[in-house]
Amino acid sequence: TTRATRKSDTSLIANTAKISFTENYLNGTYRLGWSCELLPTAVVDIEYTVIVDGVNKATARGSGIAQWTSASGFTYISLIAGSKLVTLNYRSVSVGIQVSIRNAAIDLWRIGN
């Protein structure tokens, strides 16, 4: 599990990394889980993505409520042995409007061959 608890802010529409790490993995099926708290504004959404080895594995949005909201999920992915970069990115959907993320975590567990 990799965690980042501090609050981060962005007003960019380009993805900004909240958590990023590189690990060596074996061939197999993995359970990829993520969680975070999102703070959109009343006028703009916040979007987050989970990227593994350059491939988008999950995308979701928090929208329209100016209060902290929990977001989480999981998916099953297949990996080929080797070093993989895992990243949880976030961004504002509208340029110039600040959004925030905190208490982010990524879990990656091998569950089968």
Long-range contacts (C-beta under 8 A, 24 or more apart in sequence): 1-105, 1-106, 1-107, 2-86, 2-105, 2-106, 3-103, 3-104, 3-105, 4-103, 4-104, 4-105, 5-102, 5-103, 5-104, 6-102, 7-100, 7-101, 7-102, 8-90, 8-100, 8-101, 8-102, 9-98, 9-99, 9-100, 10-90, 10-91, 10-92, 10-98, 10-99, 10-100, 11-92, 11-95, 11-96, 11-97, 11-98, 11-99, 12-91, 12-92, 12-95, 13-91, 13-92, 13-93, 13-94, 13-95, 14-91, 15-49, 15-89, 15-90, 15-91, 16-89, 16-90, 16-91, 17-87, 17-88, 17-89, 18-48, 18-88, 18-89, 18-90, 18-101, 18-104, 19-86, 19-87, 19-88, 19-104, 19-105, 19-106, 20-85, 20-86, 20-87, 20-88, 21-85, 21-86, 21-106, 22-83, 22-84, 22-85, 22-86, 23-83, 23-84, 23-86, 23-108, 24-81, 24-82, 24-83, 24-84, 25-79, 25-81, 25-82, 25-83, 25-84, 25-108, 25-110, 26-79, 26-81, 26-110, 27-79, 27-80, 27-81, 27-113, 28-78, 28-79, 28-110, 28-111, 28-112, 28-113, 29-76, 29-77, 29-78, 29-79, 29-110, 29-111, 29-112, 29-113, 30-76, 30-77, 30-78, 30-79, 30-108, 30-109, 30-110, 30-111, 31-74, 31-75, 31-76, 31-107, 31-108, 31-109, 31-111, 32-57, 32-58, 32-74, 32-75, 32-76, 32-77, 32-106, 32-107, 32-108, 33-72, 33-73, 33-74, 33-105, 33-106, 33-107, 33-108, 33-109, 34-58, 34-72, 34-73, 34-74, 34-88, 34-104, 34-105, 34-106, 34-107, 35-70, 35-71, 35-72, 35-73, 35-103, 35-104, 35-105, 36-70, 36-71, 36-72, 36-88, 36-90, 36-101, 36-102, 36-103, 36-104, 36-105, 37-68, 37-69, 37-70, 37-71, 37-101, 37-102, 37-103, 37-104, 38-62, 38-68, 38-69, 38-70, 38-71, 38-90, 38-99, 38-100, 38-101, 39-66, 39-67, 39-68, 39-69, 39-99, 39-100, 39-101, 39-102, 40-64, 40-65, 40-66, 40-69, 40-99, 41-66, 41-97, 41-98, 41-99, 42-66, 43-94, 43-97, 44-92, 44-93, 44-94, 44-97, 44-99, 45-92, 45-93, 45-94, 45-99, 46-90, 46-91, 46-92, 46-93, 46-99, 46-100, 46-101, 47-90, 47-91, 47-92, 47-93, 48-88, 48-89, 48-90, 48-91, 48-101, 49-88, 49-89, 49-90, 50-86, 50-87, 50-88, 50-89, 50-106, 51-85, 51-86, 51-87, 51-88, 51-89, 52-77, 52-79, 52-84, 52-85, 52-86, 52-108, 53-79, 53-84, 53-85, 53-86, 54-85, 61-93, 68-102, 74-107, 76-111
